[in-house]
Amino acid sequence: MDKRNFAFDRINYLLLAIGMVIVIIGFILMSGSGSTDTAYNPDIFSARRIKVAPVVCLIGFLSMIYAVVRRPKNKEGEK
């Protein structure tokens, strides 16, 4: 098969995988125990859960968008 017919190359798939791993890390950073009706847990408002984790997820989603939009480079001599 001719490689020019594929929309993505190996780098695109690698960037997509890296972006997905970053998003998963962001969701893991957001996880934790919550408050119940009988006990209040102030950790639900920690900086890690409401500031750091969403930014990590955003970076992951932006890197995935870049991986989809990125155009594979043509080899020399090909159009």
C-alpha positions as CSV (number, residue, x, y, z in Angstrom):
1,M,0.0,0.0,0.0
2,D,1.1,3.5,-0.7
3,K,1.8,5.5,2.5
4,R,0.6,8.7,0.9
5,N,-3.0,7.5,1.2
6,F,-2.9,7.5,5.1
7,A,-3.9,10.6,6.9
8,F,-1.7,10.0,9.9
9,D,1.9,8.8,10.2
10,R,3.7,7.2,13.1
11,I,4.4,10.5,14.8
12,N,0.7,11.4,14.8
13,Y,-0.2,8.2,16.6
14,L,2.6,8.7,19.0
15,L,1.5,12.2,19.8
16,L,-2.1,11.0,20.3
17,A,-1.0,8.3,22.7
18,I,1.1,10.8,24.7
19,G,-1.8,13.2,24.8
20,M,-4.2,10.5,26.0
21,V,-1.7,9.5,28.8
22,I,-1.5,13.2,29.9
23,V,-5.3,13.4,30.1
24,I,-5.5,10.1,32.1
25,I,-2.9,11.5,34.5
26,G,-5.0,14.7,34.9
27,F,-8.1,12.6,35.7
28,I,-6.1,10.6,38.2
29,L,-4.9,13.8,39.9
30,M,-8.6,14.9,40.2
31,S,-9.6,11.7,41.9
32,G,-9.9,11.2,45.6
33,S,-12.4,10.7,48.3
34,G,-15.3,13.1,48.6
35,S,-17.4,14.4,51.4
36,T,-20.3,12.4,52.8
37,D,-23.4,13.5,54.5
38,T,-21.9,12.8,57.9
39,A,-18.2,14.0,57.3
40,Y,-16.8,17.0,55.5
41,N,-13.6,16.4,53.7
42,P,-11.8,19.8,52.9
43,D,-9.4,18.0,50.6
44,I,-12.0,18.3,47.8
45,F,-11.0,21.9,47.4
46,S,-7.2,21.3,47.3
47,A,-5.2,23.1,44.7
48,R,-4.2,19.8,43.1
49,R,-7.8,18.9,42.4
50,I,-9.2,22.2,41.3
51,K,-6.3,23.9,39.6
52,V,-3.5,21.5,38.7
53,A,-5.5,18.6,37.4
54,P,-7.7,20.6,35.0
55,V,-4.7,22.3,33.5
56,V,-3.0,19.0,33.0
57,C,-6.1,17.7,31.3
58,L,-6.3,20.8,29.1
59,I,-2.7,20.4,28.0
60,G,-3.4,16.7,27.2
61,F,-6.5,17.7,25.1
62,L,-4.6,20.4,23.3
63,S,-1.8,18.0,22.5
64,M,-4.3,15.5,21.1
65,I,-5.8,18.3,18.9
66,Y,-2.3,19.1,17.7
67,A,-1.7,15.5,16.9
68,V,-4.9,15.3,14.8
69,V,-4.2,18.6,12.9
70,R,-0.5,18.0,12.3
71,R,0.3,17.2,8.7
72,P,2.8,14.4,8.1
73,K,5.9,15.7,6.3
74,N,6.5,14.4,2.8
75,K,9.7,12.6,2.0
76,E,12.2,14.3,-0.3
77,G,11.3,14.0,-4.0
78,E,7.6,13.3,-3.4
79,K,4.7,15.7,-3.7
